[in-house]
């Protein structure tokens, strides 16, 4: 798994959160979260898009094992990955938006380029 940030959560909760965030990012195209989470999500989302570009049975099984919605995995192979066919990485962008009002956590928007 890419990244070594623990994000203040046990392993099972952290992986579930990352799976959900990656799924929402691929589904909606952009999400708002903290900077640390955005950096972890970027690594996982770029790995999923790279797997989507291969379009083999093995890569499909790997994506279906990670992405929590079947429709989003299908969208990844049919729509998202072909857009990046000629690009080697750099599929996402992180834009810092400033501190969150409640706890002053640094917030960011992560979006597909």
VOPAGU-2260 file (C-alpha; in pm, 1 decimal, decimal comma):
REM VOPAGU-2260
SITE   aa  ch    i         X         Y         Z
SITE  UNK   A    0       0,0       0,0       0,0
SITE  UNK   A    1     134,0     341,7     -87,2
SITE  UNK   A    2     199,7     587,9     189,6
SITE  UNK   A    3     288,3     547,4     552,2
SITE  UNK   A    4      53,0     795,6     719,2
SITE  UNK   A    5    -156,6     640,9     995,6
SITE  UNK   A    6    -410,3     928,0    1004,8
SITE  UNK   A    7    -492,9     854,3    1367,9
SITE  UNK   A    8    -686,4     536,0    1289,6
SITE  UNK   A    9    -636,0     159,8    1324,5
SITE  UNK   A   10    -543,8     -22,2    1003,3
SITE  UNK   A   11    -888,6    -160,8     922,0
SITE  UNK   A   12   -1061,3     175,7     972,3
SITE  UNK   A   13    -791,1     356,8     775,8
SITE  UNK   A   14    -821,0     121,3     477,3
SITE  UNK   A   15   -1201,0     143,7     482,5
SITE  UNK   A   16   -1181,9     523,7     485,8
SITE  UNK   A   17    -930,8     530,6     198,5
SITE  UNK   A   18   -1141,7     288,4      -7,5
SITE  UNK   A   19   -1447,0     509,8      45,5
SITE  UNK   A   20   -1260,8     831,9     -38,9
SITE  UNK   A   21   -1109,5     682,0    -356,3
SITE  UNK   A   22   -1451,9     553,5    -460,6
SITE  UNK   A   23   -1612,6     895,4    -406,8
SITE  UNK   A   24   -1328,9    1069,5    -592,2
SITE  UNK   A   25   -1367,4     843,1    -894,3
SITE  UNK   A   26   -1746,1     878,1    -879,7
SITE  UNK   A   27   -1775,2    1254,9    -840,8
SITE  UNK   A   28   -1444,0    1382,4    -981,4
SITE  UNK   A   29   -1356,8    1602,0    -681,3
SITE  UNK   A   30   -1386,7    1584,7    -303,4
SITE  UNK   A   31   -1292,0    1807,7      -9,5
SITE  UNK   A   32   -1093,7    1656,3     277,0
SITE  UNK   A   33    -789,3    1726,7     492,5
SITE  UNK   A   34    -447,6    1765,0     329,5
SITE  UNK   A   35    -304,1    1448,2     488,0
SITE  UNK   A   36    -598,7    1238,8     370,5
SITE  UNK   A   37    -584,4    1396,9      24,3
SITE  UNK   A   38    -219,4    1298,6     -12,5
SITE  UNK   A   39    -300,0     937,8      76,7
SITE  UNK   A   40    -604,0     931,9    -151,5
SITE  UNK   A   41    -394,1    1065,4    -439,8
SITE  UNK   A   42    -157,7     768,4    -420,8
SITE  UNK   A   43    -439,2     514,0    -416,5
SITE  UNK   A   44    -649,2     685,9    -686,1
SITE  UNK   A   45    -353,2     709,5    -922,5
SITE  UNK   A   46    -282,9     340,0    -866,7
SITE  UNK   A   47    -646,6     256,2    -951,7
SITE  UNK   A   48    -636,8     466,2   -1270,4
SITE  UNK   A   49    -311,9     298,8   -1374,3
SITE  UNK   A   50    -475,3     -40,7   -1322,9
SITE  UNK   A   51    -773,8      81,0   -1525,4
SITE  UNK   A   52    -545,6     167,2   -1816,3
SITE  UNK   A   53    -420,8    -193,8   -1836,2
SITE  UNK   A   54    -775,3    -334,4   -1878,7
SITE  UNK   A   55    -681,6    -698,1   -1814,1
SITE  UNK   A   56    -873,5    -951,0   -1607,4
SITE  UNK   A   57    -614,0    -929,2   -1331,2
SITE  UNK   A   58    -632,5    -548,1   -1311,8
SITE  UNK   A   59   -1014,3    -561,4   -1312,9
SITE  UNK   A   60   -1011,9    -800,9   -1017,9
SITE  UNK   A   61    -768,7    -577,3    -829,5
SITE  UNK   A   62    -986,9    -270,1    -887,4
SITE  UNK   A   63   -1308,4    -452,7    -793,5
SITE  UNK   A   64   -1138,0    -569,4    -472,9
SITE  UNK   A   65   -1057,7    -208,7    -371,1
SITE  UNK   A   66   -1335,3      13,7    -509,8
SITE  UNK   A   67   -1653,7     -23,4    -305,7
SITE  UNK   A   68   -1909,5      37,5    -584,2
SITE  UNK   A   69   -1932,3    -180,3    -892,6
SITE  UNK   A   70   -2069,1     106,1   -1105,2
SITE  UNK   A   71   -1769,5     322,8   -1017,0
SITE  UNK   A   72   -1526,4      45,6   -1113,4
SITE  UNK   A   73   -1704,8       9,5   -1446,9
SITE  UNK   A   74   -1688,6     388,1   -1496,1
SITE  UNK   A   75   -1314,0     372,5   -1422,2
SITE  UNK   A   76   -1251,5     122,0   -1702,8
SITE  UNK   A   77   -1499,0     270,7   -1953,8
SITE  UNK   A   78   -1461,9     648,5   -1908,0
SITE  UNK   A   79   -1184,2     760,9   -1672,8
SITE  UNK   A   80    -887,8     542,0   -1772,6
SITE  UNK   A   81    -919,9     597,1   -2151,5
SITE  UNK   A   82    -889,1     975,4   -2093,2
SITE  UNK   A   83    -543,3     919,2   -1943,3
SITE  UNK   A   84    -424,5     657,2   -2194,7
SITE  UNK   A   85    -134,1     872,5   -2320,0
SITE  UNK   A   86     -41,0    1018,4   -1977,9
SITE  UNK   A   87     204,3     860,0   -1732,7
SITE  UNK   A   88      83,6     963,1   -1388,0
SITE  UNK   A   89     -30,7    1296,6   -1251,2
SITE  UNK   A   90    -401,1    1219,7   -1278,9
SITE  UNK   A   91    -503,2    1416,7    -968,5
SITE  UNK   A   92    -457,8    1769,5    -836,0
SITE  UNK   A   93    -458,6    1884,8    -472,0
SITE  UNK   A   94    -561,0    2245,8    -401,3
SITE  UNK   A   95    -522,6    2372,2     -43,2
SITE  UNK   A   96    -823,9    2573,6      74,4
SITE  UNK   A   97    -722,0    2690,0     422,2
SITE  UNK   A   98    -807,2    2585,0     778,3
SITE  UNK   A   99   -1136,5    2421,9     877,7
SITE  UNK   A  100   -1348,2    2635,2    1109,5
SITE  UNK   A  101   -1402,7    2382,6    1389,9
SITE  UNK   A  102   -1056,0    2245,8    1456,0
SITE  UNK   A  103    -830,8    2446,3    1219,2
SITE  UNK   A  104    -730,6    2133,8    1025,3
SITE  UNK   A  105    -572,8    2224,3     691,2
SITE  UNK   A  106    -830,8    2145,5     420,6
SITE  UNK   A  107    -780,8    2066,2      53,5
SITE  UNK   A  108    -977,3    1980,3    -258,1
SITE  UNK   A  109    -855,0    1678,0    -454,2
SITE  UNK   A  110    -979,7    1644,7    -809,8
SITE  UNK   A  111    -913,2    1451,5   -1126,9
SITE  UNK   A  112    -716,7    1657,3   -1381,4
